[in-house]
Amino acid sequence: ARLPAVVVADGAAVAVSELAAKLDKSPVEVVKHMMLKLGVLASVTQSVDCATARRVVEDFGREWVADASEQPGAAAADDDDDVASDASDVSGGLAQMGIEADDPADLAPRAPVVTVMGHVDHGKTSLLDAIRETDVALGETGGITQGIGAYTVNVNTPGADNSEDHDASVSKITFLDTPGHAAFSEMRSRGANCTDLVILVVAADDGVKAQTVDSIACAKAARVPVVVAVNKMDVEGADVGRVESELMSYDLVPEEFGGDTMFARVSAKTGDGIDDLLEKVLLQAEVLDLKANADASIRASGTVVEAHVEKGLGVVATTLVRRGRLKVGDPFAAGVAFGRVRALFDDTGAPVEDAGPSTACRVVGWQSDTSRIPAAGDSLVVAPDVEAARKVADARHAISQEDRAAALRRQSASRVSALFDLSGDTPAAALGRKERRELTVLVKADTAGSVEAVESALRGLDVEDDVSRVEANIVYSGVGDVTKSDIAVAAVNPDADKKALVLAFGVGANKDAVDEAQRAAERGVELQYFGVIYDLIDRVEAEMRRVLSPTPDGALVGSAVIKQIFDIGKLGRVAGCGVTSGYLRRGAAYRVMQGDKIKLNDAKLRTLRVVKEDVERVEAPSDCGLSFRDNWEDFEVGDVIECFDDA
């Protein structure tokens, strides 16, 4: 039978106890569901906003009905719980932090937030440099953007009213510059979700590429309008018609062809067309009628765009203010982190006292440990006080740790099931499954977004053959320089013969870490530094291929096929072989192959004989008998023995 609908007062907050009663569920079950599924922390005596209550009702499979005549039946929480309620409800959104919805009369025009997106090397940062009259691109490692940059620009376009009595927001634009490399797709998505509109940069001589398509998808998912900047118009081979034709297949139709997408032809190198592009951006912003409450007396909120650790300052988070004015001295919470604003800096590095809507600023004053850095995309909300902010951040951290532990348990279970048939402990190989191998990796990077991008890229690497598959096992990731403890974590490897990579992306390592890495090198730990993400990816992929098909040191100088196996009593099993190419030498290193499967790697011979005589070397096409050290006898007729020698 269909369960009855849950009827609640239209727009009113609902007590958790009342919600549980209407759902015929225990209060504990409802509290647990909100905590684990929605990230909302509320006790039985507290209330949740209408939107959260509706989500809970629908999650339990019930229909939600808002009735304006229905009156709230739950009592408000005690005054003593107000601060704790505010703190726990930060994760539920602005309404649950005691921040009421803005009155339309309080809203004022604000600057548009514009995200610059496109394929790598199509000139996104160079175009933004031309607009800002700076040279950010010149200082970027590898000449590509590898993080989100946020900049507020005063736009002096022809026809714009830049008089002192005109609202300053009309002549300001806040730009977010996103990376174009494939590894940074999540950064692009996050940039699109923070924005009002997107400038899609496409090189006139290159056309639509993979990350162009990815950027279009991000803009569509965020439901924001797109202004196309056809860049590199000064380059020989520029073909605007080709670009327009290719983009029309993705529903970006120029206005001149009856569509609704604005196109601007620009050159970041010469500056041509930039004024036209900015005019189109401001025109689109006027159509959107962008407004926000900039009242300094209300609690401010914003979005963390990027976060990193700086010497002398600790955690520094680039934040885009969405409402109110973020001021020095404000307590705040963002994700699992919290603090009190100790200093604010604008995009030029100049200190400021406050920042209003659509303004990008760097926030200093995070009081949580650097291991609890805010994630890019987290909402930053001003809290009633630091204690309230700490409570909600601690609660979120506890939930994230529980989620991490649960993920590790699931991962461990999947590894066991991949190795054995749980019903009969049958090896996976016998069931026709691929053998699973791992490369241990530890990641440290300069920003939270970079950590996310590196992790995503490594998880996307697919290195396999007909027998085995190699995955990157990321044992830890974090922001900041490599420390001694990072090396120690990487060195905890159950397989002593396997390598562990410590990847330092855009960061360094302190002296203790370097010393520890040198000591851990004998256990297979390798510390490597990278400034460009595709160099990092190439290095890890190469190491994964080595794990997939490891070879001993030296050159391949010979091979033999096992023809017959002899059991020589106390001497054990001996392989009777025919040398098919090159030579076998007693002191060389050996690998035993069964098809594409490596059965033994980097092994040494115990005996090498021709008939009954011990020899140092056997050349093709002779026959010989051999056995391996450490009593390894798991060879079979047909196995191939490869000899690697650097003598």
Phi, psi and omega in degrees: 000146181286132180287147180294155179291154176265118183256126179226166179294136182296117175078359184270153173291150184236130177292143181300320180297319179292320179298318179298319180297319180292331180271353186059039178239159176287146178304323180298320180295320180291316179300315181296319180297315180296323182290312188275327184265325185250348182072021181257126180255113179211138179277173181299326184275353182266168181247154175240156182288169186300318183296318179294318180300319180296319179299318179297314181301314182290327176297328179272011175077023180249156179274138181263129177231120178266122183242116181296335181275345180288137180255143178302135183253006182251145177282152178289158178293156178298153181302327182295339183266359188301312183295315180297322178297315178302316183296310184292334184271000177304318182293346178272350178123181185296319183299324182279353174268010182082015179259113183283160176296145183288140172287131179307331180291340182270354184276141179230155179304143178229165179289146176288147173256120187241127177260128178266119185229165177153182183286155179300138177069022174265001171096028181296306182292324177296322177295317179293324175300318180296323178291318183274348185060046177232188180218060180293319186301325182299327183268005182275136180296128180073003180073015179232152178282132182232020177199167178274126174255144180235126185219140173254127187239135170277120185258120177249079181263152178301133179091350180279143180272103182251023178291161186294330183274359179272146181302123186299332184295336181295326184256021177238145174224134174260123182255140169246121180260117184253155179289155178256345182296148183304328183294342186257029182299324180292325175296318179297317179299318180294321178298319179294326181287344179266357195252164174264326177205164186240134166263114179266112182267124178232128180288129183295337182262003185232331177076197184282128180237183186303312182284342171296314179297319179298320179294320177299318179297320179297317180295319179293320179296324179277352179057050178240148180291157183239132169248124184268129174250107177277103188267171178064039178292344180276352185275141176296133182097003178297130184224092181295322181301320178297315181299313181297318180296316181293321181289332179296333178289348176250024176067024172254088187261125180300151179300324182293344177255016178091006179269191181236017180258126178280134177242140175229135179262118189227166171222112178295334183285316183262343182088358181294136174083355183291320177300320178296319179298314182294324177298320179293322178296313180294325177296317178296323179296322178296321178296322181288340179053061185283129181219158177203161176272115182256017182296126182289346184273347181268162178288126182280158175214158181196190181233131176287119180272319181202153180217144178206174180252129180240136178297132180089338181244340184079217180289132176233126183239122172285122188232138175258114181286134182255324180210157181070194177231118178283124188238155172299130182102348180288131170282149184206163173225143177211111183061232182268005184246161180207175177167193174228133185299114178266329179200149175235138177231141176279183186291346177269355182094001180280138179290143177227158180274330179206169179216131182261188183304143179067016179256132176267130179217160176259125185258126177242141179132018180288129185257350177282163181298151182296345175285346179249060181280143179296143178276145176299130183102348178294145174279130174260124183231132176290130184258167178301321178200173183296323181297318178297317179297319180297318182298315182290322179295318178297319180295317178296320179298319179298318179294317180296323178294321178294319178297320180296317179296319179296321179295320179295322178296318179295321180296317179297318180296321180292326179293319179296314181293332178288332182272328185225147169282113188298339181280338184213013179055038178273131179304144183301323181300325181289341179267003180086008178273159178280141176293133182261125177239161184227149168244118181286128183226138171237131187244128169234135183220172186282332180223162178297323179295322178294320176302313180299317181294317179296314179301314181298317180295318182291322178291337180275353179290132182235101181240113183204164171227199183289342186248319189232163176221136181248135177235153175275119178263100183277103185281337178195149174215148181190175181258140177116176181296155177290134181246171178299321180294329177298316179297320180297320178296315180295330183283345178281084185236118182297337179254103187296337183272001182261149180272151173233129181259130170255113186258118178255104184257106179074012179228171178249198178219138179285171186300318180300321180293319180296316179298317180295323179296323178295321178290326184277353182300325180292342176263012175091007180275131182232120178265124181227146183249142180220146175244342181237133190293326181289337173293319179297314181298316180299320181294315181293319180297321178297319179292324177296324177291328176294321177294323180295318181223072183291146177230145176293167176294149179103177181264150176288113186247350181185165178211157180216156179244134179285119181264326185205152180241133182244138176258110187256046175059241183295335179284345180083203184275139178236136180267121174273117190238156169245121180286119186263338179203151176062226182211162172245136179234140186303317185272004182281175176260150187228152173230136179250125183243142171238094190068235177268357183271133176272115180270328181209138182228146176053050182259162178240150180276143172269318178223150172216113186228149168244117192059249180245011185257129175292134181229162178267338187206141176228129181250156177295144007256042184284161172258155179203170173239140181213158174218161186252154176293171179061022175058032177279121186227019186273044178258159182224162177299133181101344177295148179256130178254121182252137182252128178242125187221135175244014181286000000 
